[in-house]
Amino acid sequence: MSAIELHPLTEPSRTPSLSSKDVLGPENIRDETEPPRDAVDALPRWNYPKVHMWRTFAAFWSFFVVGMNDGSYGLEEYYSLNYTIVSLIFLSPFAGYSLAAITNNLVHIRLGQRGVAIIGPCCHLISYIVLALHPPYAVLVVMFIFVGFGNGLIDAAWCAWLANMANANQIAGFLHCFYAVGATAAPLVATGLFSRSGVEWYYYYYILIGTSFIELATSTLAFWTQTGARYCADNPSTQTQTSGRTREAIKYKLTWIFALFIFGYMGAEVSLGGWIVVFMTKLRSATSFQSGATATGFWAGMAVGRVVLGFVTARLGEFRSVLVYIGISIGLELVFWLVPNLIVSAVAVALLGAFLGPLFPTAMVLVTKMMPRHLHVGSVGFAAAIGGSGGAIFPFLVGAIAQEKGVESLQPVILSILVLILGLWVSIPWVGKRMRGVESAMEGGRAD
């Protein structure tokens, strides 16, 4: 024990002295950066101390609200716009996510998690109030920039925090499951409002006003004591400059690999979720109810997959499990594309959601295992924010392509994205058998 305590005193500059070249290859990931196998007992738990339980539930609810945000219900008909123009509401959050990537560390240092707990929900609440007033379409696009900023802050903060918990794969799976549950509830609620009550699309945002108000209250109360001073005290190895951690994090090749991986993954997820109704209606001759049910099946499959496969990932290991999940997803995507049958397509989409679901939380857990602790928020925040931009850019591109080539162009785009992220995952610069810590992450030898 004394050796562990004296080690930082004998080599005080060991971690800060890392350069970008030091981390490009797996041979430079040192054994001492990896905790011992029994260190899991020292990790914080979601239910201990008790305040962690309330904070975990608040984070879950925030992700539920983010999930309910996805979709563009009734916009084409209400505004009399084509696919390309409607798709701008997918593209506009890109600016918000980009701003979140730049300011995420500043918010943590100056305001702490309390700042995220207030700013993120406020971005949701204010935007939804404006959207409920069904303003001109240009205003709608601007409001989604604020939504994207709030989503980017929330993604980074709660992913990084929960990924450092004991049993991280399972907890992260539940966190992202709540996103999928929110996305599952969205078409159900919207379908009920539009088909049965006959109300316009903007009534949906009255519901989101209520959910985001609850989000603001629960997050603020749960994280009120988590100030900037507390955050800096909990991360003493970090640089004092407000922007230093982001700059340091983006020098790591791993940060960029994970960011591009999440960028592609979010593009595939949101493109499928956002355009599946149109695809099923146009190419599978599905009714409105059948198309909505298919979209619900996709998000429901994602929710189930994130919970159930989180336990599988903990046994199989992050690296290997993602390879398996992407391989199965590619096969299911081919079935969805090439078999022109309504039932087969619906089943394939639900299973596709189940195997795509664990990719995001698994990647977030793995990046925290491989990066120094003081760079977790910077690296996870950058990856989540850039990744969230993929959820804005790719659906816009799909809409633009669909306007010119037809909605059938959705499938080759999704398939190409899946192949791309598979290549990115394989390119993670590890030689697992050289380093005990990396081998443990790849083979699942280390317990979460």
N, C-alpha and C positions, 0 to 999 in steps of 0.2 A: 504493500500500500504506500509505503514511504517513497518508493521509487517513482510511483505515479505522481505523487505530490511534488517531488523535487525536479521531475523532468522538465516542466515549463521554466523553472528557474535557471537551469543550466543551458537551455536553448530557447531564450525568450522570443527570438525572431523566426522560429522554424516555420510556422504556418504563414505569417504575413510575407515571408520572403519568397513564396512561390511565384513564379512567373508563368506566363501563358504557355511557354514551352515546357515547363515542368509537368503540366497536366495533360499534354496532348497524347501521351502514350500510357498504357497501363503499367509499364515498368516503373513509372514515376509515382504511382499511387502507393504510399508507404503503409506498412503494416500497422504502424502506431496510430494512424488515423482511424483505424477500425476498432470499435469497442470490443471487449471480450465477449464470449458467447453468453456468459451469464449476466451481462450488463442490462438485460431486459428488465430486471427488477428495479433498476434505477430510473427507468424511463417513466415519464408521467403517464397516468392512465385517464381514460375518458371519464371515469366515475370516482376518481380520488385525486386530490381532495374534492369535496362535494361540489364546489363551485365549478369544477371542470365539467360536471354533468350538465349544469345549466348552460354553460358556454357551448358545449357540444350540441345541445338541443337548439340553441340559438343559431349556430352555424348551419345545422341541418335545415332549419326553417328558411334561412337566407337562400340556400341552394334550391329549395322548393320554389321560392318566389322567382329566382332566375329561370328555372325550368318553365314556369307558367308564362314567362314572357315570350317564349319562342312561338313564332307563327305570325301570319299576316291575314287574319280571317276577314274575308269580305272586302278587302281593300280594292281589288281590281274592279269589282262591280260598283262600289260606292264612288270611287274617284274616276271611273271610266278610263283606266290606264292600262297600258300593255304590260307584259311580263317584265320587260327591262326596267321600266320606271318603278313598278311596284317593288322590284328587287333592290332599289336604293335603300329601303329600310333594313335590308340585310347588310348593306355596305356601310351605312353611316356609323354603326357601332365601332367600326375599325378605328376611327379617330379617337373614340372614347377609350378603347382598349390600349391604343398606342400611348395616350396620355397617362393612363394608369401604369403602364410599364415604366415610364419616365419618373413618375412622382411617387411610386409605391414605397420606396425606401424613405423618402422624405417624410411621408405621412407617418410611417412607423417610428422614425426617430423623433419627430416633433410631437406627434399626437398619440403614438402607440396604437395598439389594437382598438382602443376606445375611439380613436379617430376614424378607423375603418368602420367600426360598428355604427357610427353616426353618419358619416359622409355617404357610404354605400347605400343604405336604405333611404336617405334623403334624396339621392339621385333618382332612385326608383319612384318614391312617393311624388315628388314634384313633377316628374315626367308623366306619370300616369294620370295625374290631375289634369294636366294640359291635354293629353291624348283623349281623355274622356269628354272633352269639349269639342271633339272632332274638328280640329283646326284645319286650315289649308295644308295641303300635302307637304309643302316645303317646311312648315313648322313641325310636322310629324317627323320628318327626316332629322331635323335638328334635335328633337327630343330624344331620339334613339342614340344620339351621340352621348348624352348624359347617362342614359341607361347603360351603354357600353362602358363608360367610365366607372360607374358603380359596380358593374359585374366584374370588371378587371381587378378592382381593389379587393372585392370579396373573394374572388377566385384565389388570388395570390395569398391573402392573409390566412384564410381558413384551411386551404390546402397545405400550406407550409406548417401551420400549427398542428394539425391533426396527423400529418405525416411523421411527426416526431413522437407520437404516442406509442405506447406498447400496443402490439397487435395492429400495426399501422395498416396493413392490407385490408383487414376486415373493417376497421373504422373508416378508412378512405372509401371503401366500397359502399358503406352505408351513407356517407356524405354525398357521394355522387348518385346514389340510388334516389335520394330525395330530389335531386335535380330531375332525374328521369320520371319520378312520380309526378312532379309538377308538370313536366311536359306531357305526361300521360293524361293528367286531369284537364289540361288546357283544351284539347279537341273535344273531350266529353262535355265540358262546361259550355264551350262555344257552340257545339252542335245543339245542345239543349236550348240555348238562348236563341239561336238563329232559326232553327227548324220548328220549334214548338211555340216560342213566344213571338217570333217574327220581328225581333228587335234588330237594330243595326249593330255593326261590328264594334262600335265604340262603347257599347254597354259592357262589354267584356272588361274594360279597364276600370269600371267601378269595382269589380271584384278584386282587381289587382291593387287598387287603392287601399282596400281593406287589408289585404295580405301584406302589403308593404308597410302599412302603419303598424301592424303586429310585429313585423320584422324590425322596425325602428325601435319599438319599445323593448322587445326581448333582447336585442343585441346591445342596446345602450345599457340596460340594467346588468346584463351578464358581464360585459367587458368594461364597466365603468372604472374600475381600479387599474386597468391595464394601460397606464399612461406611457408617454414617450420615455420618461425617466426609467420606468420599470422595464421597458423593452431593452434599453441600452444596458441596464444592470444585468439583465438575463443573457445578454450577448456581449460579454466584456472583451472578447477577442476582436470585435468589429472595429473598423475605422470610425473615427469621430466625425469625419466629414459626411454631410447628408447625402452626397451623391457617390461617395467612394465605393460603397458596397455594390451598387449596380455596375459601376465601371469595372470593378474587380471581377464580378460574376460573369460579365459578358466576354472577358478575356479567356474564359474556359471553353474549350472546344465542346465539352459535354453539355454546357448550357445551350449552345446553338443546336446541337443534335436534338436535345429534348424539345427545344422550342419549335424546331421545324417538324418534329414528329407530332407534337400537339397541334401545330398549325394545320397539318394535313388531316389529322384525325378529326378535329373539330369541323373542318370543311366537309368531310364525308358525312359526319353525324347530322349537322344542321342542314346540309343539302338534301339528304334523304328525308329528314323529318319535315322540312319545309315544303318539299315538292312532291312528296309521295302521293298526296291526295290528288293532285293534278295528273300525275302519271297514271294512277289507277283508274281515274275517270276517263282519261283520253284513250289509253292503250289497253286497258283490261275491261272496258265497258262496265265499270262498277257504278253502282248508284252512290248518291251522296252519303248514305248511311254506311255502305260497304267501304267506301274510300276512307271515311272517318274512322271506321273500325280498324282498318288496316294501319292507319297512322297510330291509333291507340295501341295496337298490337306491337308496333315497333318500339314505342317508348316503354310499354309495359315489359317487353322482353329485355330492354336495357336495364330497367329497374331490377328485375329478377336476376339478370346476369351479374350485375354489380355486387349484389349481396351474396349469391350462391357461389359464383366463381371467385370471389374474394378469398374464400376459405381454400379453394383449389390452388389459387396463386400462392398462398402462404406455404403450401406443401410442395408445390412444383418449382417455385422460384420465379422471380419476376421476369428475368430474361427469357427463359424457356417458355413460360406460360404465354407471354405476348406473341412469341413466334407461332405457337399453336393456335391462339385465338385469331390472329390475322390470317393464317392459312385457311382455317375453317370459314372465316368471313369472306374470303375471296371465292371459295367454292359456292357459298350461299348466294353471293352477288351474281355469279354466273347463272345459277338456277333462276333467280329473280328476273334476270335480263332475258334469258334464252327460252324459258318455258312460258308460253303465252296462255297461262291458265290462272283464273282469278284466285282459286283456293290455294294452288301451289305458290303463287306470288305472295299471298297473305301469310302463309306459314313461313316461307323463306324470309320474309321481312321481319317477322317476329323473332326468328332464330338469329337473324343477322344483328338485330338490336341486342340480343343476349350476349353474343360473342364480341361485339364492338364495345359494349358497356364497360368492361373492366380495363380497357386500354388506358384511359385517362388517369384514373386513380392509381393504377399500377406504375405508370410512368412517373407520377408525382412522388410516390413512395421511393422509387428507385433513385431519383435525382437527389433526394435528401440523404440516402445512404451513401452516395458517392461524393457529394460535395461537402466542404467544411461547414460546420454548423452556423458560423457567423455569416455564411453566404446563402443560407437556405431561403430566406425571404427574397433576396435579390435574384437568385437563380430560378426559384419556383415562380416568383412574380413575373420575371421576364418571360419564362416559358408559357405561363398561363395567359399573360396578356398578349403575347405574339400569337399563341395558339388560338386565343379567342378571336383574333383578327381573321384567322382562317375560317371561323364560323360566320364571319361577315363577308369576306371576299368571295369564297367559293359559291355560296348560294346566289350571290349577285351574278357571277359568271355563268352559273347554270341558267339563271333566268334570261340573261342576254343571249346565250346560245340557243335556249329553247325558243326564243322569239324568232330566231333565224332558221334553225334546223329542226325545230319541233321538240317536244318534251321527251321524246325517246332518247335524246342525247344525254339525259341524266345518267344512264347506266354506264356507258363507257367512261364518263368523267369519274364516277365513283370508283369503278374498277381501277382506273389509272392511279387515283389517290391511294388506294389500298396497297397497290404494288409499290408506290413511292415510299410510303411509311414503313413497309416491310424492309425495303432497302436501307432506310435510315436506321432502323432498329438493329439490323445486322451490322451496320457500320460502327456501332458503339465500340470505341477502341479499348477492348479488354483482352487480356490473356488471362483467363480465369484461374488457370492452374499455377500461375506465377505468384499470385498474391492471395493470401488467406482470406482477406476481406472481400475481394472481388469474386473469388471462387464461391464464397459463402452466399453472396447475392445471386450469382448465376444459378447455383445448384439448389438454392433454398435451404442451405445448411444452417443459416443463422435464423433463429426465431425472431419474430417481430416483437 
